[in-house]
């Protein structure tokens, strides 16, 4: 330390002892060195630097992405039409049933009592009908006989009128008895139907997807039918109902092929055919820290073959639909269409990219774009050639690609 200190002191004494002109020369040299350091360090670092890429030629696809659940094409809800306690359930999840198979039994005790009462009432009404019919027949015979006697002047007019009144009363009684029999027959039919409905029968051939009841549970049938089971008619043919945005749905046509993946089979890709693009629409909402937005979506139905039984209802499919495919076209990274240099303050009416040329400031070229993929955009027209250098981003004062926002095609 003493040696270094002695050297510094010695140098300082020599400088101090120099003539004034020598001191000025030395000061000028030091100022020049400082200026050079400032110019090439601070100024150079302040000059913009760019991330670039070459204009290439290749293939590009326009792909619509969506997701949706796998589901049977046809399902049937099986419910209870009568109230009561469930005595027995004969099926479970995944049970195969045939049309007419007994699936569950509801306690028929009260309904059987109602049926027996309706049957007894109908039997009594039929007996009353027979009596009314006999009374009617007798009244009609008496009336006919007195009409004959009256014509021969064997009886008075008042006697005939009494039998006419008796006939009218007998006919009214017969009509009432007939109506009562019809009403009680309807009640008996209704009681029979209710009794039949205590046996829950499979309406179709299928497989049990859901079982929403258990033995001992009480059902109340009122304004709505209690749902007990869901049957899928056929799981060898299934469908995906995908939600597609309004911007993409116009690209999709019936008969197009769709590819999809499932979380349960991460290494496999499956195919389906678009059967229907439904015109009814819904909405989906999404939000971030700054704002929220709502978009309109449409349902696209995709038919899926499940002959090997790999797919299960409810699986979520991630779908890609290739709607357009182009070969050997000019391509630039999407970032190039979002870039604008810091020195530019002009707004343009066309989409463009900035070209870097050695020794020159970047220049802007207007272009017409086509397909936009995840990373690349097709250039359909414009004064731009394969191999040229396009600017992706400006690196200056901490500005990096992650700071830049926008979507391909923004006019800058």
LOPAPA-859748 format. One record per residue (C-alpha): residue number from 0; residue in one letter; x, y, z. Coordinates in steps of 0.2 Angstrom, whole numbers. Layout:
BEGIN
+-----+---------+-------+-------+-------+
: num : residuo :  east : north :    up :
+-----+---------+-------+-------+-------+
: NUM :       A :     X :     Y :     Z :
...
+-----+---------+-------+-------+-------+
This chain:
BEGIN
+-----+---------+-------+-------+-------+
: num : residuo :  east : north :    up :
+-----+---------+-------+-------+-------+
:   0 :       X :     0 :     0 :     0 :
:   1 :       X :    14 :    12 :     4 :
:   2 :       X :    23 :     8 :   -12 :
:   3 :       X :     7 :    12 :   -22 :
:   4 :       X :     4 :    28 :   -12 :
:   5 :       X :    22 :    33 :   -15 :
:   6 :       X :    20 :    31 :   -34 :
:   7 :       X :     4 :    41 :   -34 :
:   8 :       X :    12 :    55 :   -24 :
:   9 :       X :    27 :    55 :   -35 :
:  10 :       X :    17 :    56 :   -51 :
:  11 :       X :     6 :    70 :   -44 :
:  12 :       X :    22 :    80 :   -40 :
:  13 :       X :    29 :    77 :   -57 :
:  14 :       X :    12 :    84 :   -65 :
:  15 :       X :    12 :    98 :   -53 :
:  16 :       X :    30 :   103 :   -58 :
:  17 :       X :    26 :   103 :   -76 :
:  18 :       X :    24 :   119 :   -86 :
:  19 :       X :     7 :   127 :   -88 :
:  20 :       X :     6 :   122 :  -107 :
:  21 :       X :    10 :   104 :  -102 :
:  22 :       X :    -4 :   104 :   -90 :
:  23 :       X :   -16 :   111 :  -103 :
:  24 :       X :   -11 :    97 :  -115 :
:  25 :       X :   -13 :    84 :  -102 :
:  26 :       X :   -30 :    91 :   -97 :
:  27 :       X :   -36 :    90 :  -116 :
:  28 :       X :   -30 :    72 :  -117 :
:  29 :       X :   -41 :    67 :  -102 :
:  30 :       X :   -56 :    77 :  -108 :
:  31 :       X :   -55 :    68 :  -125 :
:  32 :       X :   -54 :    51 :  -117 :
:  33 :       X :   -69 :    55 :  -106 :
:  34 :       X :   -79 :    61 :  -122 :
:  35 :       X :   -75 :    45 :  -131 :
:  36 :       X :   -80 :    35 :  -116 :
:  37 :       X :   -97 :    44 :  -115 :
:  38 :       X :  -100 :    43 :  -134 :
:  39 :       X :   -97 :    25 :  -137 :
:  40 :       X :  -104 :    19 :  -120 :
:  41 :       X :  -119 :    30 :  -116 :
:  42 :       X :  -124 :    36 :  -133 :
:  43 :       X :  -122 :    19 :  -141 :
:  44 :       X :  -132 :    10 :  -128 :
:  45 :       X :  -146 :    23 :  -131 :
:  46 :       X :  -147 :    19 :  -150 :
:  47 :       X :  -161 :     7 :  -154 :
:  48 :       X :  -157 :   -11 :  -157 :
:  49 :       X :  -169 :   -23 :  -165 :
:  50 :       X :  -174 :   -41 :  -165 :
:  51 :       X :  -176 :   -47 :  -183 :
:  52 :       X :  -181 :   -62 :  -193 :
:  53 :       X :  -181 :   -66 :  -211 :
:  54 :       X :  -196 :   -67 :  -223 :
:  55 :       X :  -198 :   -85 :  -227 :
:  56 :       X :  -208 :   -96 :  -239 :
:  57 :       X :  -218 :  -111 :  -232 :
:  58 :       X :  -234 :  -119 :  -228 :
:  59 :       X :  -248 :  -112 :  -217 :
:  60 :       X :  -264 :  -118 :  -210 :
:  61 :       X :  -280 :  -109 :  -204 :
:  62 :       X :  -286 :  -118 :  -189 :
:  63 :       X :  -301 :  -116 :  -178 :
:  64 :       X :  -299 :  -122 :  -160 :
:  65 :       X :  -313 :  -126 :  -148 :
:  66 :       X :  -318 :  -138 :  -134 :
:  67 :       X :  -334 :  -147 :  -129 :
:  68 :       X :  -340 :  -162 :  -120 :
:  69 :       X :  -343 :  -179 :  -127 :
:  70 :       X :  -361 :  -185 :  -126 :
:  71 :       X :  -373 :  -199 :  -133 :
:  72 :       X :  -383 :  -193 :  -148 :
:  73 :       X :  -399 :  -199 :  -141 :
:  74 :       X :  -404 :  -199 :  -122 :
:  75 :       X :  -421 :  -203 :  -114 :
:  76 :       X :  -426 :  -197 :   -96 :
:  77 :       X :  -436 :  -210 :   -87 :
:  78 :       X :  -447 :  -202 :   -73 :
:  79 :       X :  -461 :  -207 :   -61 :
:  80 :       X :  -479 :  -202 :   -65 :
:  81 :       X :  -486 :  -207 :   -48 :
:  82 :       X :  -481 :  -203 :   -30 :
:  83 :       X :  -475 :  -216 :   -18 :
:  84 :       X :  -460 :  -225 :    -9 :
:  85 :       X :  -448 :  -234 :   -20 :
:  86 :       X :  -448 :  -252 :   -15 :
:  87 :       X :  -435 :  -260 :   -27 :
:  88 :       X :  -423 :  -254 :   -40 :
:  89 :       X :  -418 :  -267 :   -53 :
:  90 :       X :  -404 :  -258 :   -62 :
:  91 :       X :  -388 :  -248 :   -59 :
:  92 :       X :  -376 :  -237 :   -68 :
:  93 :       X :  -370 :  -245 :   -85 :
:  94 :       X :  -384 :  -258 :   -84 :
:  95 :       X :  -390 :  -263 :  -102 :
:  96 :       X :  -409 :  -264 :  -103 :
:  97 :       X :  -421 :  -269 :  -116 :
:  98 :       X :  -437 :  -260 :  -120 :
:  99 :       X :  -450 :  -266 :  -108 :
: 100 :       X :  -438 :  -271 :   -94 :
: 101 :       X :  -443 :  -268 :   -76 :
: 102 :       X :  -431 :  -254 :   -69 :
: 103 :       X :  -439 :  -250 :   -52 :
: 104 :       X :  -455 :  -253 :   -42 :
: 105 :       X :  -465 :  -240 :   -33 :
: 106 :       X :  -476 :  -245 :   -18 :
: 107 :       X :  -493 :  -249 :   -25 :
: 108 :       X :  -503 :  -251 :    -9 :
: 109 :       X :  -512 :  -234 :    -9 :
: 110 :       X :  -514 :  -235 :   -28 :
: 111 :       X :  -521 :  -253 :   -27 :
: 112 :       X :  -533 :  -247 :   -14 :
: 113 :       X :  -539 :  -233 :   -26 :
: 114 :       X :  -541 :  -246 :   -40 :
: 115 :       X :  -551 :  -257 :   -29 :
: 116 :       X :  -563 :  -243 :   -24 :
: 117 :       X :  -565 :  -238 :   -42 :
: 118 :       X :  -569 :  -255 :   -47 :
: 119 :       X :  -582 :  -257 :   -33 :
: 120 :       X :  -590 :  -241 :   -37 :
: 121 :       X :  -591 :  -246 :   -56 :
: 122 :       X :  -599 :  -263 :   -51 :
: 123 :       X :  -612 :  -254 :   -41 :
: 124 :       X :  -615 :  -241 :   -55 :
: 125 :       X :  -618 :  -255 :   -67 :
: 126 :       X :  -631 :  -263 :   -56 :
: 127 :       X :  -640 :  -246 :   -55 :
: 128 :       X :  -639 :  -245 :   -73 :
: 129 :       X :  -647 :  -262 :   -75 :
: 130 :       X :  -661 :  -257 :   -63 :
: 131 :       X :  -663 :  -240 :   -73 :
: 132 :       X :  -664 :  -250 :   -89 :
: 133 :       X :  -678 :  -261 :   -82 :
: 134 :       X :  -687 :  -246 :   -76 :
: 135 :       X :  -686 :  -238 :   -92 :
: 136 :       X :  -692 :  -253 :  -102 :
: 137 :       X :  -707 :  -255 :   -90 :
: 138 :       X :  -711 :  -236 :   -92 :
: 139 :       X :  -710 :  -237 :  -111 :
: 140 :       X :  -721 :  -253 :  -111 :
: 141 :       X :  -734 :  -245 :  -100 :
: 142 :       X :  -734 :  -229 :  -110 :
: 143 :       X :  -736 :  -239 :  -126 :
: 144 :       X :  -751 :  -249 :  -119 :
: 145 :       X :  -760 :  -233 :  -112 :
: 146 :       X :  -758 :  -225 :  -129 :
: 147 :       X :  -767 :  -239 :  -137 :
: 148 :       X :  -781 :  -239 :  -124 :
: 149 :       X :  -782 :  -220 :  -125 :
: 150 :       X :  -785 :  -221 :  -144 :
: 151 :       X :  -799 :  -233 :  -141 :
: 152 :       X :  -806 :  -222 :  -127 :
: 153 :       X :  -804 :  -235 :  -114 :
: 154 :       X :  -794 :  -223 :  -102 :
: 155 :       X :  -794 :  -205 :   -98 :
: 156 :       X :  -781 :  -192 :  -104 :
: 157 :       X :  -775 :  -189 :   -86 :
: 158 :       X :  -770 :  -208 :   -85 :
: 159 :       X :  -760 :  -207 :  -101 :
: 160 :       X :  -751 :  -191 :   -95 :
: 161 :       X :  -746 :  -200 :   -79 :
: 162 :       X :  -738 :  -214 :   -89 :
: 163 :       X :  -729 :  -201 :  -101 :
: 164 :       X :  -722 :  -192 :   -85 :
: 165 :       X :  -716 :  -209 :   -78 :
: 166 :       X :  -708 :  -213 :   -95 :
: 167 :       X :  -698 :  -196 :   -95 :
: 168 :       X :  -692 :  -199 :   -77 :
: 169 :       X :  -687 :  -217 :   -81 :
: 170 :       X :  -677 :  -211 :   -97 :
: 171 :       X :  -668 :  -197 :   -86 :
: 172 :       X :  -664 :  -210 :   -73 :
: 173 :       X :  -657 :  -221 :   -87 :
: 174 :       X :  -646 :  -207 :   -94 :
: 175 :       X :  -639 :  -203 :   -77 :
: 176 :       X :  -635 :  -221 :   -74 :
: 177 :       X :  -626 :  -222 :   -90 :
: 178 :       X :  -616 :  -207 :   -87 :
: 179 :       X :  -611 :  -213 :   -70 :
: 180 :       X :  -605 :  -229 :   -77 :
: 181 :       X :  -595 :  -220 :   -90 :
: 182 :       X :  -587 :  -208 :   -77 :
: 183 :       X :  -583 :  -223 :   -65 :
: 184 :       X :  -576 :  -233 :   -80 :
: 185 :       X :  -564 :  -218 :   -83 :
: 186 :       X :  -559 :  -218 :   -65 :
: 187 :       X :  -555 :  -236 :   -65 :
: 188 :       X :  -545 :  -234 :   -81 :
: 189 :       X :  -535 :  -220 :   -73 :
: 190 :       X :  -533 :  -231 :   -57 :
: 191 :       X :  -527 :  -245 :   -68 :
: 192 :       X :  -515 :  -233 :   -77 :
: 193 :       X :  -508 :  -227 :   -60 :
: 194 :       X :  -506 :  -245 :   -54 :
: 195 :       X :  -496 :  -249 :   -70 :
: 196 :       X :  -485 :  -234 :   -68 :
: 197 :       X :  -479 :  -241 :   -51 :
: 198 :       X :  -469 :  -252 :   -62 :
: 199 :       X :  -455 :  -241 :   -70 :
: 200 :       X :  -452 :  -249 :   -87 :
: 201 :       X :  -438 :  -245 :   -99 :
: 202 :       X :  -445 :  -236 :  -114 :
: 203 :       X :  -430 :  -240 :  -126 :
: 204 :       X :  -416 :  -252 :  -128 :
: 205 :       X :  -401 :  -243 :  -120 :
: 206 :       X :  -388 :  -241 :  -106 :
: 207 :       X :  -391 :  -233 :   -89 :
: 208 :       X :  -381 :  -217 :   -88 :
: 209 :       X :  -388 :  -209 :   -72 :
: 210 :       X :  -397 :  -216 :   -57 :
: 211 :       X :  -405 :  -202 :   -47 :
: 212 :       X :  -415 :  -212 :   -34 :
: 213 :       X :  -412 :  -225 :   -21 :
: 214 :       X :  -423 :  -238 :   -13 :
: 215 :       X :  -434 :  -231 :     1 :
: 216 :       X :  -434 :  -214 :    -6 :
: 217 :       X :  -451 :  -206 :    -8 :
: 218 :       X :  -457 :  -198 :   -24 :
: 219 :       X :  -470 :  -184 :   -26 :
: 220 :       X :  -477 :  -182 :   -43 :
: 221 :       X :  -485 :  -165 :   -45 :
: 222 :       X :  -482 :  -152 :   -58 :
: 223 :       X :  -466 :  -160 :   -64 :
: 224 :       X :  -461 :  -178 :   -66 :
: 225 :       X :  -447 :  -184 :   -54 :
: 226 :       X :  -433 :  -189 :   -64 :
: 227 :       X :  -426 :  -207 :   -60 :
: 228 :       X :  -414 :  -213 :   -74 :
: 229 :       X :  -406 :  -207 :   -89 :
: 230 :       X :  -404 :  -219 :  -104 :
: 231 :       X :  -392 :  -218 :  -118 :
: 232 :       X :  -399 :  -227 :  -134 :
: 233 :       X :  -382 :  -231 :  -141 :
: 234 :       X :  -364 :  -227 :  -135 :
: 235 :       X :  -356 :  -233 :  -151 :
: 236 :       X :  -360 :  -217 :  -159 :
: 237 :       X :  -357 :  -201 :  -150 :
: 238 :       X :  -356 :  -182 :  -153 :
: 239 :       X :  -346 :  -167 :  -147 :
: 240 :       X :  -356 :  -150 :  -145 :
: 241 :       X :  -342 :  -137 :  -147 :
: 242 :       X :  -344 :  -119 :  -143 :
: 243 :       X :  -336 :  -108 :  -157 :
: 244 :       X :  -334 :   -90 :  -158 :
: 245 :       X :  -343 :   -79 :  -170 :
: 246 :       X :  -327 :   -74 :  -179 :
: 247 :       X :  -323 :   -93 :  -182 :
: 248 :       X :  -340 :  -101 :  -185 :
: 249 :       X :  -342 :   -93 :  -202 :
: 250 :       X :  -327 :  -103 :  -208 :
: 251 :       X :  -335 :  -120 :  -203 :
: 252 :       X :  -345 :  -130 :  -215 :
: 253 :       X :  -355 :  -146 :  -213 :
: 254 :       X :  -345 :  -162 :  -218 :
: 255 :       X :  -328 :  -155 :  -213 :
: 256 :       X :  -316 :  -166 :  -204 :
: 257 :       X :  -312 :  -161 :  -186 :
: 258 :       X :  -298 :  -168 :  -175 :
: 259 :       X :  -299 :  -169 :  -156 :
: 260 :       X :  -289 :  -175 :  -141 :
: 261 :       X :  -294 :  -181 :  -124 :
: 262 :       X :  -285 :  -179 :  -108 :
: 263 :       X :  -287 :  -198 :  -105 :
: 264 :       X :  -278 :  -202 :  -121 :
: 265 :       X :  -264 :  -188 :  -122 :
: 266 :       X :  -254 :  -197 :  -135 :
: 267 :       X :  -268 :  -200 :  -147 :
: 268 :       X :  -278 :  -190 :  -160 :
: 269 :       X :  -296 :  -194 :  -165 :
: 270 :       X :  -307 :  -189 :  -179 :
: 271 :       X :  -325 :  -183 :  -181 :
: 272 :       X :  -336 :  -176 :  -195 :
: 273 :       X :  -346 :  -159 :  -193 :
: 274 :       X :  -364 :  -164 :  -194 :
: 275 :       X :  -372 :  -147 :  -189 :
: 276 :       X :  -368 :  -129 :  -186 :
: 277 :       X :  -383 :  -123 :  -176 :
: 278 :       X :  -390 :  -106 :  -178 :
: 279 :       X :  -395 :  -103 :  -160 :
: 280 :       X :  -382 :   -94 :  -151 :
: 281 :       X :  -376 :   -91 :  -133 :
: 282 :       X :  -363 :   -80 :  -124 :
: 283 :       X :  -347 :   -83 :  -114 :
: 284 :       X :  -338 :   -70 :  -103 :
: 285 :       X :  -320 :   -68 :   -98 :
: 286 :       X :  -311 :   -55 :   -88 :
: 287 :       X :  -294 :   -49 :   -83 :
: 288 :       X :  -287 :   -37 :   -71 :
: 289 :       X :  -292 :   -22 :   -81 :
: 290 :       X :  -309 :   -26 :   -90 :
: 291 :       X :  -321 :   -40 :   -94 :
: 292 :       X :  -329 :   -44 :  -110 :
: 293 :       X :  -343 :   -55 :  -117 :
: 294 :       X :  -342 :   -64 :  -134 :
: 295 :       X :  -356 :   -73 :  -144 :
: 296 :       X :  -353 :   -92 :  -147 :
: 297 :       X :  -362 :  -105 :  -158 :
: 298 :       X :  -364 :  -123 :  -156 :
: 299 :       X :  -355 :  -135 :  -169 :
: 300 :       X :  -360 :  -153 :  -168 :
: 301 :       X :  -347 :  -166 :  -172 :
: 302 :       X :  -351 :  -184 :  -175 :
: 303 :       X :  -339 :  -197 :  -167 :
: 304 :       X :  -337 :  -215 :  -170 :
: 305 :       X :  -335 :  -225 :  -153 :
: 306 :       X :  -336 :  -243 :  -159 :
: 307 :       X :  -321 :  -248 :  -149 :
: 308 :       X :  -329 :  -240 :  -133 :
: 309 :       X :  -315 :  -229 :  -128 :
: 310 :       X :  -325 :  -213 :  -126 :
: 311 :       X :  -336 :  -210 :  -110 :
: 312 :       X :  -350 :  -197 :  -109 :
: 313 :       X :  -344 :  -181 :  -101 :
: 314 :       X :  -326 :  -182 :  -107 :
: 315 :       X :  -319 :  -165 :  -113 :
: 316 :       X :  -313 :  -164 :  -131 :
: 317 :       X :  -300 :  -151 :  -137 :
: 318 :       X :  -305 :  -149 :  -155 :
: 319 :       X :  -295 :  -142 :  -170 :
: 320 :       X :  -304 :  -139 :  -187 :
: 321 :       X :  -292 :  -136 :  -202 :
: 322 :       X :  -303 :  -124 :  -212 :
: 323 :       X :  -289 :  -118 :  -225 :
: 324 :       X :  -272 :  -124 :  -230 :
: 325 :       X :  -259 :  -115 :  -241 :
: 326 :       X :  -243 :  -121 :  -248 :
: 327 :       X :  -227 :  -111 :  -253 :
: 328 :       X :  -232 :   -94 :  -248 :
: 329 :       X :  -223 :   -79 :  -240 :
: 330 :       X :  -223 :   -79 :  -221 :
: 331 :       X :  -217 :   -67 :  -208 :
: 332 :       X :  -218 :   -69 :  -189 :
: 333 :       X :  -234 :   -61 :  -181 :
: 334 :       X :  -223 :   -50 :  -171 :
: 335 :       X :  -218 :   -41 :  -187 :
: 336 :       X :  -235 :   -35 :  -190 :
: 337 :       X :  -237 :   -28 :  -172 :
: 338 :       X :  -220 :   -18 :  -173 :
: 339 :       X :  -218 :     1 :  -175 :
: 340 :       X :  -202 :    10 :  -171 :
: 341 :       X :  -201 :    23 :  -157 :
: 342 :       X :  -196 :    36 :  -169 :
: 343 :       X :  -212 :    34 :  -179 :
: 344 :       X :  -228 :    44 :  -174 :
: 345 :       X :  -238 :    42 :  -190 :
: 346 :       X :  -254 :    31 :  -191 :
: 347 :       X :  -257 :    21 :  -207 :
: 348 :       X :  -273 :    15 :  -216 :
: 349 :       X :  -265 :    -1 :  -221 :
: 350 :       X :  -256 :   -16 :  -213 :
: 351 :       X :  -237 :   -16 :  -214 :
: 352 :       X :  -220 :   -22 :  -209 :
: 353 :       X :  -204 :   -13 :  -205 :
: 354 :       X :  -189 :   -18 :  -216 :
: 355 :       X :  -171 :   -17 :  -209 :
: 356 :       X :  -158 :   -12 :  -222 :
: 357 :       X :  -139 :   -11 :  -217 :
: 358 :       X :  -134 :     7 :  -214 :
: 359 :       X :  -151 :    14 :  -216 :
: 360 :       X :  -166 :    18 :  -205 :
: 361 :       X :  -180 :     5 :  -205 :
: 362 :       X :  -193 :     8 :  -219 :
: 363 :       X :  -211 :     3 :  -219 :
: 364 :       X :  -219 :    -8 :  -232 :
: 365 :       X :  -238 :   -10 :  -234 :
: 366 :       X :  -244 :   -28 :  -236 :
: 367 :       X :  -260 :   -38 :  -238 :
: 368 :       X :  -261 :   -53 :  -226 :
: 369 :       X :  -270 :   -69 :  -227 :
: 370 :       X :  -270 :   -84 :  -215 :
: 371 :       X :  -264 :   -80 :  -197 :
: 372 :       X :  -258 :   -95 :  -187 :
: 373 :       X :  -251 :   -95 :  -169 :
: 374 :       X :  -234 :   -89 :  -174 :
: 375 :       X :  -234 :   -84 :  -193 :
: 376 :       X :  -244 :   -74 :  -205 :
: 377 :       X :  -246 :   -76 :  -223 :
: 378 :       X :  -241 :   -61 :  -234 :
: 379 :       X :  -252 :   -61 :  -250 :
: 380 :       X :  -246 :   -45 :  -258 :
: 381 :       X :  -234 :   -30 :  -255 :
: 382 :       X :  -216 :   -25 :  -260 :
: 383 :       X :  -208 :   -38 :  -249 :
: 384 :       X :  -197 :   -53 :  -254 :
: 385 :       X :  -191 :   -69 :  -247 :
: 386 :       X :  -175 :   -67 :  -237 :
: 387 :       X :  -178 :   -49 :  -232 :
: 388 :       X :  -176 :   -44 :  -214 :
: 389 :       X :  -191 :   -39 :  -205 :
: 390 :       X :  -191 :   -31 :  -187 :
: 391 :       X :  -199 :   -39 :  -173 :
: 392 :       X :  -196 :   -28 :  -159 :
: 393 :       X :  -185 :   -14 :  -153 :
: 394 :       X :  -173 :   -17 :  -138 :
: 395 :       X :  -171 :     0 :  -129 :
: 396 :       X :  -172 :     5 :  -111 :
: 397 :       X :  -179 :   -11 :  -105 :
: 398 :       X :  -191 :   -13 :  -120 :
: 399 :       X :  -193 :   -32 :  -124 :
: 400 :       X :  -205 :   -42 :  -134 :
: 401 :       X :  -215 :   -46 :  -118 :
: 402 :       X :  -219 :   -27 :  -116 :
: 403 :       X :  -227 :   -26 :  -133 :
: 404 :       X :  -245 :   -30 :  -136 :
: 405 :       X :  -258 :   -31 :  -151 :
: 406 :       X :  -263 :   -44 :  -163 :
: 407 :       X :  -257 :   -48 :  -181 :
: 408 :       X :  -263 :   -36 :  -194 :
: 409 :       X :  -264 :   -20 :  -183 :
: 410 :       X :  -259 :    -5 :  -193 :
: 411 :       X :  -243 :     3 :  -188 :
+-----+---------+-------+-------+-------+
